[in-house]
């Protein structure tokens, strides 16, 4: 994970990750973070319950996306 992230960067990454319109690859292009790094940031910076719901939504969304491709 990139140690040079500012609080503003972290906030933007969280906002992007919470958006259903932004993919992990888009976050990687902009910030150079892998999917695992984004998950670590999310886990550290949002509540446990919010993280669980986010992961469930991301998994369902990615499963549907594969199906529709």
C-alpha positions in Angstrom: 0.0 0.0 0.0 1.2 3.5 -0.8 2.3 5.2 2.4 2.2 8.7 0.8 -1.6 8.9 0.8 -3.1 12.0 2.3 -6.3 12.1 4.2 -7.9 13.7 1.1 -6.6 10.8 -1.0 -8.0 8.2 1.5 -11.3 10.0 1.5 -11.5 10.1 -2.3 -10.5 6.4 -2.5 -13.3 5.5 0.0 -15.8 7.5 -2.0 -14.7 5.8 -5.2 -14.8 2.4 -3.7 -18.3 3.0 -2.3 -19.5 4.1 -5.7 -21.0 1.3 -7.8 -19.7 3.1 -11.0 -16.0 2.9 -10.1 -14.0 -0.3 -10.6 -11.0 -1.4 -8.7 -9.0 -1.0 -11.9 -10.0 2.7 -12.1 -8.7 3.2 -8.5 -5.5 1.4 -9.5 -5.0 3.6 -12.5 -5.5 6.8 -10.4 -3.8 5.8 -7.2 -1.7 2.7 -8.0 -3.5 0.6 -5.4 -4.4 -3.0 -5.8 -7.8 -4.4 -4.9 -6.3 -5.8 -1.7 -4.9 -2.4 -0.7 -8.3 -0.7 -1.3 -9.9 -3.4 0.9 -7.4 -2.7 3.6 -8.1 1.1 3.4 -11.8 0.4 3.6 -11.5 -1.9 6.5 -9.4 0.5 8.5 -11.5 3.6 7.8 -15.1 2.6 7.8 -17.1 0.7 10.5 -17.0 -3.1 10.6 -20.7 -3.3 9.7 -20.3 -0.9 6.8 -17.3 -2.9 5.5 -19.3 -6.1 5.6 -22.2 -4.6 3.6 -19.8 -3.0 1.1 -18.0 -6.3 0.5 -21.3 -8.1 0.0 -22.5 -5.5 -2.4 -19.2 -5.5 -4.3 -19.2 -9.3 -4.6 -22.8 -9.4 -5.8 -22.1 -6.6 -8.3 -19.0 -8.3 -9.7 -20.8 -11.6 -10.0 -23.6 -9.9 -12.0 -21.1 -8.0 -14.1 -19.4 -11.3 -15.1 -22.8 -12.8 -16.0 -23.8 -9.9 -18.2 -20.5 -9.7 -20.1 
